[in-house]
């Protein structure tokens, strides 16, 4: 359970001075969180590393960025990249139902992205954008000495791995993009649409509403432990700082909607003209999404497939934006089958025509 003295000691031990008033205020906020959850919900334990589902968090230095990650299993390396932005509450915890299943076959790594979860903010405010996130995941892969990896990303994390693979194909054995309008060539971000349906209240209420609106099984896949860990991480001083900095223009033009759209369009022009994405690619969309959202996945598939014959698209028969948490066994089985297929048919020029239904 949470020990507030330990929290204060950890903050001071990281060499980042905080006034006694700020530490006290933060401690009171966390105490209120525990009180609120304990009053009307099942008992949920919270650790100072924000862990869930019995997973054990690890920390490492990645180019000066203290980075939290989960690690489990043996075999070929697989890196799972979560969605969400730099508010702290989004983290690798979202993969908690998939990590043990993938670990039966792969050596799984699931880091918190730059500025997310328990991972530090960037040293330069200009890196608070998706390019900074992609650079951080690339640096993580290199720091772990993983070589080529099976790279999986969901939502904004799908955009992160998409742009990483475009810039550093030498570390990507195959690419799995899951429900990511961030990576799709057109349309607003899925998160923006979901948030529009949610109350304009605190960041916490909006986040809880947004993630629950992306699934037909909200109570099953986002339990008290998951929500409490997200709330805890969002109250960390570094998370509060990231939110303030982003509102103040940190991240530059690439952190704006128009700037990102222009930047992304340049990459799609290169894909269409030069075929710069040539590893096996799986575009994976939840079947419970609206036809408009699924069309964005189809558009992503079609653009890549014009120059790359090793592209599949799977639209699940059930589940929505968080299909991988709603039906983790199905998700892991489909991804593993995709990886196995291309490992077996890597040199087969006719393999692209034999994608299973």
Buried (B, 14 or more C-beta within 10 A) or exposed (E): EBEBEEBBEEBEEEEEEBEEEEBEBBBEBBEEBBEEBEEEEEEBEBBBBBBBBEBEBEBBEBBEBBBBBBBBBEEBBBBBBBBBBBBBBBBBBBBBBBBBBBBEBBBBBBBBBBBBBBBBBBEEBBBBBBBBBBBBBBBBBBBBEBEBBBBBBBBBBBBBBBBBBBBBBEBBBBBBBBBBBBBBBBBBBBBEBBBEEBEEEEBBEBBBBBBBBBBEBBEEBBBBBBBBBBBBBBBBBBBBBBBEBBEEEBBBEBBEEEBBEEBBEEBBEEBBEEEBBBBBBBBBBBEBBEEEBBBBBBBBBEBBBEBBEBBBBBBBEEBBBBBBBBBBEBBBEBBBBBBEBBEEBEEEEEBBEEBEE
